[in-house]
Amino acid sequence: MSDRPNTPLLDRVNRPSDLKQFSDSELVCVAQELRSETISAVSETGGHLGAGLGVVELTVALHSIFNTPKDKIIWDVGHQCYPHKILTERRDRIRTLRMKDGLSGFTKRSESVYDPFGAAHSSTSISAALGFAVARDLGGEAPGGLGDAIAVIGDGSISAGMAFEAMNNAGHLKKRMFVILNDNEMSIAPPVGALSSYLSRLYAEEPFQDLKTAAKGAVSLLPEPFREGAKRAKDMLKGMTVGGTLFEQLGFSYLGPIDGHDMDQLLPVLRTVQTRATGPVLIHVITKKGKGYAPAEAARDKGHATAKFDVLTGEQKKTPSNAPSYTKVFSESLLKEAAADDKICAVTAAMPDGTGLNQFAERYPSRCFDVAIAEQHGVTFSAALAAGGMKPFCTMYSTFLQRGYDQVVHDVAIQRLPVRFAIDRAGLVGADGATHAGAFDVAYLANLPGLTVMAAADEAELVHMVATAVAHDEGPIAFRFPRGEGVGVEMPEKGIPLEIGKGRMIREGKGVAILSFGTRLKEVEDACDALAAKGITPSIADARFAKPLDRDLILQLAQDHESLITIEEGVVGGFGSHVAQLLAEEGVFDTGLKYRSMVLPDIFIDQSSPRDMYTVAKLNAEDIEAKVLDTLGIASIVSKKA
């Protein structure tokens, strides 16, 4: 297309080995073209822009010096990988990012030999790099071979305990491997905690500033031919002066900090370590998220996640919403509750914007805690807040809460502490694909004794569930809600606590009953509208609770109908399995009830639109209609209108 950037050097790169034909000065130009191509592609697809722009020079430098795919580069978190994908035989598909049957927005082993390890959650890369290094030394085999292992980990990702567990082990084993700390001074949210403060001091403390000032003045007095050499000496001295005591104590040789956008610094350092390293090396690289694209640099989140946008202005092309998002409804509901109850506090793990807690943080800064990418800590921290008499809302995406599951069991459930788990991104999420799907939370929470589990059928129900969680002090309670807009129902003025373990009837019908848990309720109603035109009028109920179940409602539905179908946005082992257990124990199946359970299939569903993903899962209205007909033994039925 004519509006795509002019990239004459990048056009000569079909695979990383092609970069070795270029001089260092040409590699600088390749990086500039790669940045333009990345911006152009993401403007058409949407996606994670800022992180990739921050590592363009680093990506070019790594691929020009190391020998991928034999050498393994592991991107942590994987949304840094768009420039990497362009260089690794996927440029022709880069404009399919995050689309159905297109490229994943993260690294993915099944997609390319150049993606040695999938990474869509953070803080895994150092463990993975160490695993590759040990496999190499033990004579293991991998697609493309086994050479060096390079973990590129962001300053947000390295705050998680797993990264330090891996570094401690790597330092002990003394294997040759490389960790590149991509320090862009911010993860998705501004980084928090002592580690970020330490990293900031490395290049902002007074001796460093004095050194820079002195060196700058001295260099300016030198004849032109000597200035470049003096600059190198200054940069080397900078690294020696600041040092990396923390990392060296963990057994790593430390180099840095160096400017991650200066190829004149990156290339010599990487060549040196690639030639001379014998053990684990950490290279501290300073980058700027969103680098080289003014709208991203100016954005508060540095262009972390963006819809399709106009390249010239950066203006995003978002579809107008017809109803408030579930996340916004949760946020506003929690704010109202917190205004009336000063014991309410909120905890998130590096996702204040994504979970809607940014407004809470502004209004009640002393009661809002971003614990960084550390879900395990966040859950236990919430448990102790509850033990201390507070009402903590531990607010995490379903897929991220999985990382704190041991703490949910031991620190919350066993102690019966009233932590309120607000679980965002429940169900299938669309473009982020399988790694971010909220598929498992009902199954992994509803089997824990004493843990109350709810799911909102619509945005009004979510308001009531926030109020229910506030009022619930008898033990832990969780409520789940999806990504995206609500269904457009009338909103209540204020939330009213629900009776624990009680569902509600939506429609009275006959023959077959559909018991919905969560936001498939709208699809159930649409299916039943279509069935009504065929003379079939199912009853519809909204379970509201997976734990404790509404025994009376379920048993009554079973008694009054020939068939009972449950539906949920989760895997087998969740709500439907608990219903089946109840029916079995009560002897209901002995009397001939037809029972079916509609759940997510036993596969990981790749990225697409949410509707397309639910089509694969067979959980849309037409699938529900088909399930009712099949359960009733009706292959096809002619509409009464025909």
DOTI-115202 format. One line per 2 residues: number of its first residue (from 1); for each residue z, x, y of C-alpha. Coordinates in steps of 0.05 Angstrom, whole numbers, always signed. Each point is the difference from the previous one (the first is absolute). Layout:
NUM> Z,X,Y; ...
***
This chain:
1> +0,+0,+0; -15,+24,+70
3> +71,-8,+25; +28,+47,-53
5> +19,+70,+22; -47,+59,-2
7> +26,+46,-55; -50,+55,-15
9> +49,+48,-33; +39,-53,-37
11> -67,-26,-27; -6,+66,-38
13> +66,-12,-36; -6,-39,-65
15> +60,+32,-33; +57,+46,+22
17> -34,+63,-26; -55,-12,+53
19> +51,+18,+54; +0,+73,-23
21> -69,+10,+31; +28,-8,+70
23> +31,+50,+48; +68,-14,+29
25> -31,-23,+66; -46,-47,-39
27> +60,-28,-37; +29,-19,+67
29> -63,-41,+13; +3,-30,-70
31> +70,-24,+16; -23,-32,+64
33> -55,-36,-37; +47,-21,-55
35> +47,-31,+51; -58,-39,+30
37> -22,-24,-68; +70,-22,-18
39> +8,-40,+64; -68,-32,-10
41> +15,-20,-72; +68,-29,+14
43> -27,-39,+59; -42,-38,-51
45> +51,-8,-55; +69,+2,+32
47> +54,+41,-32; +47,+58,+12
49> -32,+39,+56; +52,+42,+35
51> +25,+40,-60; -70,+21,-21
53> -19,+22,+71; +62,+44,+1
55> -22,+40,-61; -75,+9,+14
57> +4,+75,+14; +50,+10,-57
59> -47,-38,-48; -59,+44,+18
61> +41,+63,-3; +30,-16,-69
63> -66,-19,-31; -36,+60,+29
65> +51,+50,-27; +26,-30,-65
67> -45,-19,-58; +5,-74,-13
69> +0,-36,-47; +29,+58,-41
71> +52,+10,+55; +39,-65,+8
73> +13,-28,+69; +51,-56,+0
75> +4,-42,+64; +67,-31,+15
77> -4,-56,+21; -70,-13,-24
79> -24,-34,+63; -13,+69,+29
81> -58,+6,-48; -60,-32,+35
83> -28,+67,+26; +13,+29,-69
85> -41,-56,-32; -58,+13,+48
87> -3,+73,-22; +7,-14,-74
89> -65,-35,-20; +20,-68,+28
91> -29,+0,+69; -55,-49,-22
93> +55,-51,-18; +50,+14,+56
95> -19,-65,+35; +25,-39,-61
97> +72,+23,+11; +52,-51,-22
99> -54,-51,-18; -14,-35,-65
101> -33,+50,-48; +4,+53,+54
103> +40,+63,+12; +76,-5,-3
105> +38,+14,+64; +41,+50,-39
107> -14,+56,-49; -17,-27,-68
109> -10,+39,-65; -50,-49,-28
111> -43,+5,+62; -14,+74,+4
113> +16,+66,-33; +18,+24,+70
115> +60,-48,-1; +45,+34,-50
117> +59,-45,+12; +5,-71,+27
119> +45,-6,+60; +13,-64,+38
121> +75,+5,+2; +30,+61,+33
123> +38,+62,-18; -31,+12,-69
125> -47,+57,+16; +47,+60,-9
127> +22,-25,-69; -73,-10,-18
129> -22,+68,+26; +55,+34,-39
131> -21,-39,-62; -72,+25,+8
133> +24,+72,+11; +43,-1,-63
135> -57,-33,-40; -46,+55,+24
137> +47,+55,-22; +11,-33,-67
139> -74,-3,-15; -10,-74,+15
141> -65,-34,+14; -22,-49,+54
143> -66,-28,+27; -32,+55,+42
145> +47,+53,-28; +68,+24,+23
147> +9,+49,+57; +45,-1,+61
149> +40,-61,+18; +7,-20,+73
151> +45,-57,+24; -15,-25,+70
153> +63,-39,+19; +15,-35,+66
155> +65,+10,+38; +16,-73,-15
157> -12,+9,-74; +42,+63,-6
159> +62,-38,+24; +6,-33,-68
161> +48,+29,-51; -54,+7,-53
163> -36,+53,+42; +62,+43,+3
165> +14,-9,-74; -70,+26,-13
167> +7,+59,+49; +66,+20,-31
169> -33,+0,-69; -62,+37,+25
171> +43,+53,+33; +37,+10,-65
173> -63,+5,-43; -34,+47,+50
175> -70,-25,-17; -58,+16,+46
177> -13,-64,+39; -9,-22,+72
179> +34,-53,+41; -31,-16,+67
181> +49,-37,+44; -44,-43,+45
183> +48,-8,+58; -29,-50,+48
185> +68,-18,+30; -6,-71,-25
187> -11,-38,-64; -19,-73,+8
189> +60,-10,+44; +30,+57,+41
191> +35,+43,-53; +74,-5,-4
193> +56,+43,-26; +24,+70,+1
195> -61,+29,-34; -47,-23,+55
197> +48,+28,+51; -1,+66,-37
199> -76,+1,-1; -2,-15,+74
201> +48,+57,+16; -44,+48,-39
203> -52,-2,+55; +39,-27,+60
205> +63,+41,+2; +13,+47,+58
207> -16,+68,-31; -68,-27,-22
209> -15,-26,+69; +19,+66,+32
211> -43,+37,-50; -60,-45,+17
213> +9,+10,+74; +6,+75,-5
215> -59,+7,-48; -44,-44,+43
217> +14,+43,+61; -12,+65,-37
219> -65,-23,-31; -29,-19,+67
221> +7,+72,+24; -41,+30,-57
223> -75,+15,+2; -41,-56,-32
225> -16,+37,-66; +75,+9,-14
227> +23,-70,+17; -18,-31,-67
229> +38,+53,-38; +60,-10,+44
231> -3,-75,-12; +2,+13,-76
233> +59,+46,+8; +36,-53,+42
235> -12,-53,-52; +24,+45,-56
237> +62,+18,+40; +13,-73,+13
239> +4,-14,-74; +43,+60,-14
241> +47,-17,+57; +10,-73,-16
243> +3,+8,-75; +8,-53,-54
245> +71,+11,-23; +7,-68,-32
247> -62,+8,-43; +14,+73,-16
249> +68,-20,-27; -36,-46,-48
251> -41,+59,-26; -63,-7,+41
253> -35,+53,+41; -7,-32,+69
255> -58,+9,+48; -4,-36,+66
257> +0,-40,+40; -74,+6,+13
259> -48,-45,+39; -34,-45,-50
261> -58,-13,+47; -15,+73,+13
263> -48,+26,-53; +12,+70,+26
265> +71,-6,-25; -11,-43,-61
267> -55,+40,-33; +33,+69,+2
269> +67,-27,-24; -30,-39,-58
271> -44,+58,-20; +60,+46,-1
273> +44,-44,-43; -58,-17,-46
275> -11,+74,-12; +70,+26,-2
277> +50,-54,-20; +39,+11,-64
279> +52,-56,+5; +11,-65,+38
281> -22,+1,+73; +13,-51,+55
283> -47,-1,+59; +26,-39,+60
285> -59,-30,+37; +7,-38,+66
287> -50,-55,+8; -11,-61,+44
289> -9,-68,-32; -63,-33,+26
291> -25,+67,+26; -68,-1,+36
293> -5,-76,+9; +32,-22,+66
295> +16,-73,-20; +37,+25,-62
297> +37,+54,+38; +21,-51,+52
299> +23,-52,-51; +74,-5,-14
301> -12,+10,-75; -56,+50,+14
303> -51,-44,-36; +39,-3,-65
305> -32,-64,-26; -57,-34,+36
307> -47,-57,-9; -74,+11,+12
309> -9,+24,+72; -49,+18,+55
311> -9,+75,-1; -10,+5,+76
313> +61,-40,+20; +44,+1,-62
315> +8,-76,+7; +15,-30,-68
317> -41,-58,-27; +54,-44,-29
319> -12,-70,-24; +39,-51,+43
321> +60,-26,-38; +10,-74,-13
323> +74,+6,-17; +54,+52,+10
325> +5,+56,-50; +57,-4,-51
327> +25,+67,+26; +4,-27,+71
329> +36,-63,-24; +51,+43,-37
331> +10,+44,+61; +11,-57,+48
333> +45,-37,-48; +44,+62,-10
335> +4,+10,+75; +26,-71,+9
337> +51,+8,-55; +23,+68,+27
339> +11,-30,+69; +52,-46,-30
341> +31,+49,-50; +17,+71,+21
343> +11,+20,-73; -74,-4,-15
345> -35,+68,-2; -67,+23,-26
347> -23,+60,-41; -72,+23,-10
349> -32,+62,-30; -49,+27,+51
351> -34,-68,+8; +31,-33,+61
353> -67,-26,+24; -26,-21,-68
355> +63,-39,-16; +7,-30,+69
357> +65,+35,+15; -26,+36,+62
359> +21,-60,+43; +68,-1,-33
361> +8,+74,+16; -16,-12,+73
363> +48,-59,+6; +57,+28,-43
365> -9,+75,-5; +70,+12,-26
367> -11,-47,-57; -69,+23,-23
369> -10,+61,-44; -64,+35,-19
371> +21,+46,-57; -69,+34,-5
373> -39,+2,-64; +62,-5,-43
375> +5,-67,-35; +54,+23,-48
377> +44,+21,+57; -17,-64,+38
379> +23,-45,-57; +66,+37,-11
381> +11,+4,+75; -9,-76,+3
383> +48,-8,-58; +55,+37,+38
385> -15,-38,+63; +12,-64,-40
387> +64,+30,-30; +21,+14,+72
389> -5,-72,+20; -70,+0,+31
391> -58,-45,-19; -56,+50,-13
393> -73,-22,-7; -32,+55,-42
395> -72,-12,+22; -54,+34,-42
397> -68,-13,-29; +4,-23,-72
399> -38,+61,-24; +47,+48,+37
401> +64,-35,-23; -20,+22,-70
403> +20,+70,+20; +71,-22,+12
405> +7,-41,-64; +55,+42,-32
407> +41,-9,+63; -13,-75,+0
409> +29,-2,-70; +59,+48,+6
411> +20,-1,+72; -15,-73,+17
413> -3,-46,-61; +55,+29,-43
415> +47,+0,+61; -23,-70,+20
417> -9,+22,+71; -34,-50,+47
419> -60,+40,+20; -57,-43,+26
421> -67,+25,-26; -57,-22,+45
423> -62,+16,-42; -65,+3,+39
425> -70,+7,-29; +16,-42,-61
427> -60,-13,-44; -69,+29,+8
429> -12,+34,+67; -75,+13,+6
431> -30,+65,+25; +58,+45,-20
433> -12,-19,-72; +42,+7,-62
435> +48,+52,+26; +26,-46,+55
437> +0,-65,-39; +66,-37,-3
439> -8,-19,-72; +65,+19,-34
441> +60,-18,+43; +15,-68,-30
443> -1,+30,-70; +43,+60,+18
445> +50,-40,+42; +8,-66,-36
447> +26,+34,-62; +60,+29,+37
449> +65,-40,-8; +25,-33,+63
451> -62,+14,+42; -30,-61,+34
453> -76,+2,+6; -40,-46,+46
455> -73,-5,+20; -26,-36,+61
457> -55,-50,-12; -20,+0,+74
459> +23,+26,+67; +49,-57,+12
461> +34,+14,-66; +6,+73,+20
463> +41,-20,+61; +48,-39,-45
465> +4,+58,-49; +21,+49,+55
467> +55,-49,+18; +18,-7,-74
469> +7,+76,-7; +44,+4,+62
471> +47,-52,-28; +2,+29,-71
473> +61,+46,-10; +11,-9,-75
475> -46,+57,-21; -68,+30,+12
477> -58,-45,+19; -74,+13,+7
479> -57,-39,+30; -73,+18,-3
481> -59,-16,+44; -73,+23,+3
483> -42,+39,+48; -43,-40,+48
485> +2,-68,+34; +40,-61,-18
487> -34,-65,-19; +10,-35,+67
489> +58,-46,-16; +47,-29,+53
491> +55,+50,+15; +74,-19,+3
493> +41,+12,+62; +50,+40,-40
495> +11,+20,-72; +45,-43,-44
497> +32,+34,-61; -29,-26,-65
499> +44,-22,-58; +0,+60,-48
501> -42,-13,-62; -31,-65,+23
503> -75,-12,+5; -37,-59,+30
505> -51,-52,-21; -65,+2,+39
507> -40,-55,-35; +17,-50,-54
509> -54,-8,-52; -7,-8,-75
511> -25,+34,-62; +5,+72,+24
513> +49,+34,+47; -13,+64,+38
515> +61,+41,+19; -18,+50,+55
517> +40,+61,+21; -23,+31,+66
519> -61,-8,+43; -49,-24,-54
521> +27,-69,+17; -57,-11,+49
523> -51,+17,-54; +37,-47,-48
525> -6,-57,+50; -74,+14,+11
527> -10,+0,-76; +36,-66,-7
529> -42,-31,+56; -62,+18,-41
531> +32,-26,-64; +18,-66,+34
533> -74,-13,+11; -7,+5,-76
535> +57,-49,-13; +52,+52,-16
537> +64,+0,+42; +47,+57,-17
539> +71,+4,+26; +13,+60,+44
541> +67,+34,+10; +20,+62,+40
543> +52,+39,-40; +25,+41,+60
545> +45,+39,-47; -16,+44,-60
547> +74,+17,-7; +39,-44,-9
549> -51,-50,-26; +4,-73,+19
551> +17,-22,-71; +3,-74,+17
553> -68,+0,+34; -34,+39,-55
555> +29,-40,-57; -17,-65,+36
557> -72,+22,+10; -4,+19,-74
559> +29,-68,-20; -46,-41,+44
561> -66,+36,-14; -42,+20,-60
563> -17,+67,+30; +34,+50,+47
565> -35,+57,+35; +35,+53,+41
567> -36,+45,+50; +24,+61,+38
569> -27,+62,+36; +31,+49,-48
571> -6,+30,-70; +24,-27,-67
573> +75,+7,-7; +14,-35,+66
575> +10,-72,+19; -43,-32,-55
577> +35,+42,-53; +68,-24,+24
579> -24,-72,-2; -26,+9,-71
581> +67,+30,-21; +36,-61,+28
583> -47,-49,-34; +6,+37,-67
585> +76,+2,+2; +3,-74,+18
587> -44,-17,-59; -54,-31,+44
589> -57,+32,-38; +26,-33,-64
591> -23,-67,+27; -72,+22,+15
593> -3,+18,+74; -64,+38,+18
595> +21,+59,+43; -44,+50,+36
597> +18,+56,+48; -49,+27,+52
599> +17,+71,+19; -35,+63,+24
601> -41,+30,-57; +20,+62,-38
603> -46,+45,+42; +4,+37,+66
605> -48,-37,+47; -41,+45,+46
607> -7,-10,+74; -38,-59,+28
609> +16,-59,+44; +64,-36,-22
611> -41,-61,-20; -47,+42,-43
613> +60,+33,-32; +30,-67,-17
615> -67,-20,-28; +5,+58,-48
617> +71,-22,-15; -24,-72,-11
619> +53,-28,+46; -42,-37,+51
621> -7,-76,+6; -61,-4,-45
623> +37,+41,-53; +60,-46,+4
625> -45,-60,-7; -33,+31,-61
627> +68,+16,-31; +23,-73,+8
629> -64,-25,-33; +6,+50,-57
631> +73,-17,-11; -18,-74,-4
633> -55,+17,-49; -55,-23,+47
635> -60,+46,+0; -34,-38,+55
637> +11,-66,+35; -46,-42,+43
639> +28,-17,+68; +15,-74,+10
641> -44,+4,+61; -61,+18,-42
***
